[in-house]
Amino acid sequence: MTRMKTNEDQFKLLAENKSERPVVMLNLLKFKKEGGKEAYFRYIKESTPYADEIGAKVLYLGKPKELLYGNEDWDLLILIHYPSRRAFEKMINNPGYIKAHEWREKGTERAVLYATDPVEFKALL
């Protein structure tokens, strides 16, 4: 089994970020050809109680279709709202979640997980 690249420096920045504001995680997922989708959906089933425990909510679940820019195709896009970075850290450090996460590793060929902060549109102008 190949492990996905973890950006340890980014995990450190996430841990050092003291913001208690909500965070939305962008997940882009490419499943392994053999059994990947099934393994990933087992991860979802087994990890959901830990997400529920900290108040996480799926905002959007979608199947990417027409790729208009870029050259990487994805099988699934998920946006998940977490009450805070601390809540996310609490979840991912839970021993039960860590065990469930093995199914994510088994199911994905590659993935992107991006922590995002909300931005007011007017602030961009």
Secondary structure, 3 states (H helix, E strand, C coil): CCCCCCCHHHHHHHHHCCCCCCEEEEEEEEECCCCHHHHHHHHHHHHHHHHHHHCCEEEEEECCCCCCCCCCCCCEEEEEEECCHHHHHHHHCCHHHHHHHHHHHHHEEEEEEEEECCCCHHHHC
